[in-house]
Amino acid sequence: RQQVIDELVAGTGPVDAAMGLRAMTITLTNCGKKPYELKGYPFVRVLGAEGAPIPGVRTVEGTDQVAMAPEDPGPEALTLGPGESARAGLYWRMAAEDGTYLRVAPAAGRSTTTVRLPDPLDIGPENTLGTTAWAPAA
């Protein structure tokens, strides 16, 4: 599913699961007519079926707090021209509850949108969601 944030389209990829580590990609595409500046990490919150944040789930910048997650390359400034995309990875360890939505923004303090996930995230209380920095999408 895709949702619009200002002049950006936000979407998610499928969840990849292996050995208890879960991974998913968030993609932002500039659908405006002007360049869009990105630097740093996405703002992400995991929401349950009722649309409220799942208590106790922490979102952190970087992946070092999620066992077996790949290393985060760190933030670099990038400019998305019209039609260009950027991606960020999400990593977490399997847990009991299901997140059904993500509240997403290009960065903390920017406008957010809520994206319904194609498959629920099996993340629960006291779990950590690690994010990678924005990088150009291939």
Buried (B, 14 or more C-beta within 10 A) or exposed (E): EEBEBEBBBBBBBEBEEEEEBBBBBBBBBBBBEEEBEBEBBBBBBBBBEEEEBBEEBEBBBBBEEBEEBEEBEEBEEBEBEEEBBBBBBBBBBBBEBBBBBBBBBBBEEBEBBBBEBEEBBBBBEEBBBBBBBBBEBE
